[in-house]
C-alpha cells in the first residue's frame, strides 16, 4: 500500500494575526468607553432626579405650612427666626410661627439639597383674590442653578 502525502500550502492562514487581535481590542475598548459614558450620564440623571424630588417635597411642605397658618400673610416673606414654637408648649403669634417655619425650611433645604434655599414671595395685590404665595426652591448643580417654583393661593381666615 502506498501512502500519498498531500502537500500543504504554507501561505494559507491558520489563525488570527496580531493585527486582527489589535483591531478587535480597539473596537472593544471604544464600546466599553461608550458604556462607561452612559453609566456616568445615568448616575448624573439619577442625582438630578433625586434633587428635584427633594425640591418638590420641600415646596409641598412649605405650601402646607402656609395653608395651616393663613393669617401670617407677609410674615412668610420675612426673614427666618427661631421662635421656639414647636414642642415648647409656648403659644406663638402667626408671625412668630411663620419665622419659625422659614427657619425650618432653610435648614431642610440645606440638608437635602446642595446649596439649597427657599424663598417665599407674598402677593396680595388688589386684583388677585385670594392672595398668593410664590414658593421657589433652588439648589446648585455643576454648571447650573436649577429651581422649582409653585404659586399657592391661600384664603385668609
C-alpha positions as CSV (number, residue, x, y, z in Angstrom):
1,X,0.0,0.0,0.0
2,X,1.3,3.3,-1.0
3,X,0.8,6.4,1.2
4,X,0.1,9.6,-0.5
5,X,1.1,12.8,1.1
6,X,-0.8,15.9,0.4
7,X,1.4,18.9,0.1
8,X,0.2,21.8,2.3
9,X,0.4,25.4,1.2
10,X,2.3,27.4,3.8
11,X,0.6,30.6,2.8
12,X,-2.8,29.6,4.0
13,X,-4.0,31.3,7.2
14,X,-4.3,29.0,10.2
15,X,-5.4,31.5,12.9
16,X,-5.7,35.1,13.9
17,X,-3.0,37.5,13.1
18,X,-1.7,40.1,15.6
19,X,-3.3,42.9,13.6
20,X,-6.7,41.4,13.7
21,X,-6.4,40.9,17.5
22,X,-5.4,44.6,18.0
23,X,-8.3,45.8,15.8
24,X,-10.7,43.7,17.9
25,X,-9.3,45.2,21.1
26,X,-9.7,48.7,19.8
27,X,-13.3,48.1,18.8
28,X,-14.0,46.5,22.2
29,X,-12.3,49.5,24.0
30,X,-14.4,52.0,22.1
31,X,-17.5,50.1,23.1
32,X,-16.5,49.9,26.7
33,X,-15.9,53.7,26.8
34,X,-19.3,54.2,25.4
35,X,-20.9,52.1,28.1
36,X,-18.9,53.9,30.8
37,X,-20.1,57.2,29.4
38,X,-23.7,56.1,29.5
39,X,-23.2,54.9,33.1
40,X,-21.8,58.3,34.2
41,X,-24.7,60.1,32.5
42,X,-27.3,57.8,34.1
43,X,-25.7,58.5,37.5
44,X,-25.9,62.2,37.0
45,X,-29.6,62.0,35.8
46,X,-30.4,59.9,38.9
47,X,-28.8,62.5,41.2
48,X,-30.7,65.3,39.4
49,X,-33.9,63.4,39.7
50,X,-33.3,62.9,43.5
51,X,-32.7,66.6,44.0
52,X,-35.8,67.6,42.0
53,X,-37.8,65.1,44.2
54,X,-36.5,66.8,47.3
55,X,-37.3,70.2,45.9
56,X,-40.9,69.3,45.1
57,X,-41.4,67.7,48.5
58,X,-40.0,70.7,50.3
59,X,-42.1,73.1,48.3
60,X,-45.2,71.0,49.2
61,X,-44.2,71.2,52.9
62,X,-43.9,75.0,52.6
63,X,-47.3,75.2,50.9
64,X,-48.9,73.0,53.6
65,X,-47.4,75.1,56.4
66,X,-48.6,78.3,54.8
67,X,-52.1,76.9,54.4
68,X,-52.1,75.9,58.1
69,X,-51.1,79.5,59.1
70,X,-53.0,81.7,56.7
71,X,-53.2,84.8,58.9
72,X,-49.4,85.2,58.8
73,X,-49.7,86.8,55.3
74,X,-46.4,88.6,54.5
75,X,-44.7,87.0,57.5
76,X,-43.6,84.2,55.3
77,X,-41.8,86.6,53.0
78,X,-39.8,87.9,56.0
79,X,-36.5,86.7,57.5
80,X,-36.2,83.5,59.4
81,X,-36.2,83.5,63.1
82,X,-36.1,81.0,66.0
83,X,-39.5,81.3,67.5
84,X,-39.3,78.1,69.6
85,X,-42.9,77.4,68.6
86,X,-42.6,73.6,68.3
87,X,-42.6,71.2,71.2
88,X,-42.1,74.0,73.8
89,X,-45.7,74.5,74.9
90,X,-45.5,78.2,74.0
91,X,-48.3,80.0,72.3
92,X,-46.9,81.8,69.3
93,X,-48.3,84.5,67.1
94,X,-48.8,83.8,63.4
95,X,-45.7,85.9,62.6
96,X,-43.6,84.0,65.0
97,X,-44.8,80.7,63.6
98,X,-44.0,82.0,60.1
99,X,-40.5,82.9,61.2
100,X,-40.0,79.5,62.8
101,X,-41.3,77.8,59.6
102,X,-38.9,79.7,57.4
103,X,-36.0,78.7,59.7
104,X,-37.0,75.0,59.4
105,X,-37.4,75.2,55.6
106,X,-33.9,76.8,55.2
107,X,-32.4,74.0,57.4
108,X,-34.2,71.3,55.4
109,X,-33.1,72.8,52.1
110,X,-29.5,73.0,53.3
111,X,-29.7,69.3,54.5
112,X,-31.3,67.8,51.4
113,X,-30.1,70.0,48.5
114,X,-26.6,71.2,47.7
115,X,-26.6,74.9,48.2
116,X,-30.4,74.7,48.8
117,X,-32.5,77.7,49.6
118,X,-36.2,78.5,49.9
119,X,-37.7,81.9,49.0
120,X,-41.3,82.9,49.5
121,X,-42.9,86.0,47.9
122,X,-46.3,87.2,49.1
123,X,-48.6,88.8,46.6
124,X,-51.7,90.5,48.0
125,X,-52.4,92.8,45.0
126,X,-56.0,94.1,44.8
127,X,-56.6,92.3,41.5
128,X,-55.7,88.9,42.8
129,X,-58.2,87.2,45.0
130,X,-57.2,85.2,47.1
131,X,-53.7,86.3,48.0
132,X,-50.9,84.1,46.6
133,X,-47.5,82.9,47.6
134,X,-44.8,82.2,45.1
135,X,-42.6,79.4,46.6
136,X,-39.2,78.9,45.0
137,X,-36.8,76.2,46.0
138,X,-33.3,76.5,44.4
139,X,-30.1,74.4,44.6
140,X,-26.7,74.1,42.9
141,X,-25.6,71.5,40.4
142,X,-22.4,71.5,38.3
143,X,-22.8,74.1,35.6
144,X,-26.3,75.3,36.5
145,X,-28.6,76.5,39.3
146,X,-31.9,74.8,38.9
147,X,-35.1,75.8,40.8
148,X,-38.6,74.7,41.3
149,X,-41.4,77.2,41.8
150,X,-45.1,76.9,42.6
151,X,-47.8,79.5,43.2
152,X,-50.1,78.8,46.1
153,X,-53.4,80.7,46.7
154,X,-54.3,80.9,50.4
155,X,-57.7,82.1,51.6
156,X,-57.3,84.1,54.9
157,X,-59.5,83.0,57.8
